[in-house]
Amino acid sequence: MDNSVYEITSPENLPKKPVTLSDETKHRMKKLGRDNLYYLCKVILGYDKLIPAVHMPMCEFANTVKATRRLKLMPRTHFKTTIWTIALTIQDIIRDCNVTILMVADTGTNASRFMREIQQHFEMNELFRWLYPEIIPKNFTKATWSQTEMIVPRTKVRREPTVDAIGATGGVESRHYDIIRPDDLVTEKCIRSDVEMEALNEWAGGLESLLNVPETGLIDFTGSRKKKGDLYEVQKKRYGDGFEEQEIGPHATKCGDMAIFWRRDIEEGKPIFPEQNSLAFLMRLKKWDPQRYHAQYANSPKGTGLNTFDDGDLRHWHWSPDGRMIVCAYEGEVFLKMHPFAGERIIVYDPSIAQRKGSSQNSILVLLKGTPLPFRIVLEAHIGHYPPDEAIRLLFELDKKWKPSLISVEHRGFQGAIKYWTAEKSEREGLPMPPIVSWPPKGSPKAQWAKEEHIKGCQPLMRTNLIWTHRTHTELNEQFEFHPNVRWDDGVDSFSQSLDYWPSMISEAEMMENVQTERDFIEKNIGVIPLFPGVQDVETAVWDEMEFLGQLNATGYRQHMRGRR
C-alpha cells in the first residue's frame, strides 16, 4: 500500500468549488471526470504530484482495457493505490451510482483507510461535490457511512453497499459485487512464509464466486511483485496459462483472460519517477537491502530457482576521483587501475527493430579489455526500446568517443541491414564509416548455438570475477543477476558476442573435457548415458533433455539396460 497517498488529501489540499464558472464549463468538467481518470485524479481530486509520463499510462489502462481480469503492477510510492483503488473506485461510482464494489486490502485497518480516503472527497472536496451532487448523501449521519461500508444515493435497490472494505482472507458471506478490487495483498508475512502465501492464494482463488456474474464481473488486482510464486504470478497463470502474451498498449499485455500492466522503478538506466524516488535512493536501497528493493521497487522479484550466474561473482568498477581512470576494486582491494584508452575496446550490438515495450530490446555495450588483468569492463550500456535510426546515431557517437577496434553487430534477419544503413548515413553525412563486423564471425563453431548456449558461455568469466560493470548499468546488472528469470536478456546476449573476440581463459578442449566429465558422472550415478537422437557422434551432438528423461522409468533408472555396454 502507498502510505504517501494520505499525505496529500488533507482538507486544505482538496480542490475548491470555482467562484465563477458557466454551466457549460461545469458540464465539460463533469464529463472529463467521468471519462478521463487522469483528469479526475489531478484536477478534481487534487492529486497534484502525478505526472503524465508515469501516471497517464496507468490511467489510460484503467479506462480503456475492458478485460474482466486485470493485473496492475507498479513499484511502491508510485501512487498506484491513489489511482487504481481510490480514484478509480470514485470514477466507477460517478459512472454508475448503482454499482457494488468490494475493496480488499492486506488488513482490515488498511481497507478502512482506503474507505476514509474516498469518503473525504464526498464530505469535503468542494469541487467534487459541486460537480457530482447526485451521488452525495444529503445527510451523512443518516446514510450508511462507516469505515467498512458506504452507500451513495441510488436509483435501484441493491442488497450490497456501494463500497465494502475488508482485509484479505476476510469473509463476506451472502454478498455479491460487480467489481472486486484487491490492493497490495502480499504482506511481509507472506513473503517470509510459503504457508501464508499459499493460504492467500487459496483465498484469492475464491474471489470469482463473490461476483454477481463471474463471466462479466471485474476482478481488478493492484500491487507489486514480491517473490516467485506470489499471488500475482499465480493469478496470471490462473487466467492466462497456456496462452501467448500479446502486447495491447504502453506497458500492457494480455495473456488469456488476464490483462497486465507492468512497470519497474528504473527503465533505460533512469528512474521513471525521479520526483519521488531518486536514482541514488534506489541504488542505495538495492545495495543495503536488496530483498526489500526487489520486493517493493524493482517489481521483478529475484528468482528462487537456479540462475545462470551467481550474482555474488559480478564485480563493479568506478571512476577515479579525477574522472580519468577506471578503478576495479572489491572489498577495499584495488585489482586494476587503468586509463580506458590503455586497453582494447570493442562495441557489441544486438539489434531489435521493434520499439514496442513488450518486444525484445536493443542492446549496445562498450567493452574494455583490462590489462594486465584480462577483465571484461563494460564502459557503457545502452539497453532499451528505441528505433533503428537512433541506434545508428548512437553507434556513430560511440565510435567517435571510444574509437573501438570493431563494432560487432548480430547478423540475423533484418539485423543484416544495419551495416547498409550505417554505410548510407556515413556517405550521406560525410562521416567516417564505423568498423562494423557481422557476428557470429564466419567459421565460428558457435554459429549454430542457441541464445541460451551463448549466454552460458560467459559462465567461466563470471565465476572467475572477470566481468566488471558499473552500478548504474541497472538493466545489464539485473540480467546477469536473474537470468534466465528475466523479461529481457538482450544485454547479456550482446555481451556474449565478446567471447568470439576475447575468448575466455578456458579453452574449447577444456570445455569439451568438462562436458565429457559431466556425462561420465551422470552415467556412474544413475546408470544412463545421455543420448542424442539420430546422432552417432555424441561429441558433436546437441543435448536433448526430453530424450534423456524418456530413457528413465519411475525409479530414475534406464528402462532397457540390456546391451548398453
Secondary structure, 3 states (H helix, E strand, C coil): CCHHHHHCCCHHHCCCCCCCCCHHHHHHHHHHHHHCHHHHHHHHCCCCCCCHHHHHHHHHHHHHCCCCEEEEECCCCCCHHHHHHHHHHHHHHHHCCCCCEEEEECCHHHHHHHHHHHHHHHHHCHHHHHHCHHHCCCCCCCCCECCCEECCCCCCCCCCCCEEEEECCCCCCCCCECEEEEECCCCHHHHHCHHHHHHHHHHHCCHHHHECCCCCCEEEEEECCCCCCCHHHHHHHHHHCCCCCEEEECCEEEECCEEEEECCCEECCEECCCCCCCHHHHHHHHHHCHHHHHHHCCCCCCCCCCCCCCHHHCEEEEECCCCCCEEEEECCEEEEEECCCCCCEEEEEECCCCCCCCCCCEEEEEEEECCCCCCEEEEEEEEECCCHHHHHHHHHHHHHHHCCCEEEEECCHHHHHHHHHHHHHHHHHCCCCCCEEEECCCCCHHHHCCHHHHHHCCHHHHHCCCEEECCCCHHHHHHHHHCCCCCCCHHHHHHHHHHHCCCCCCCHHHHHHHHHHHHHHHHHHHCCCCCCCCCCCHHHCCCCHHHHHHCECCCCCECCCCCCC
